[in-house]
C-alpha cells in the first residue's frame, strides 16, 4: 500500500511540474505577442507617414467594400 501512495504522489508532483511549465509557456507567448503589438504601434506612431497611409488605405477599403 505504501508503494501505491508513493507512485500516486510522484505522478501528482510530475503533473504539477508540467502544469507550471505549460503556464510559463503561455505567459511567455502572451507577453511576446503584447510586446510585438506594442512595438508595431510605436513604430507606426514614430513613422507617421506609414501610419497615415495605412489608415487611409484601410478607410478606402472600408468605404468601397
RADAQUI-V200039 format. One line per field, one symbol per residue. ss: DSSP state (H for helix, E for strand, C for the rest). psi: psi as a letter, one per 20 degrees, with the letter a starting at -180 (. if undefined). A space follows every 50 residues. Layout:
ss = ???
psi = ???
This chain:
ss = CHHHHHHHHHHHHHHHHHHHHHHHHHHHHHHHHHHHHHHHHHHHHHCHHH HHHHHHHHHHHHHHC
psi = hhhghghghghghghhghhhgghhgghggghggghgghhgghghhhnhhg ghhghghgggghhj.
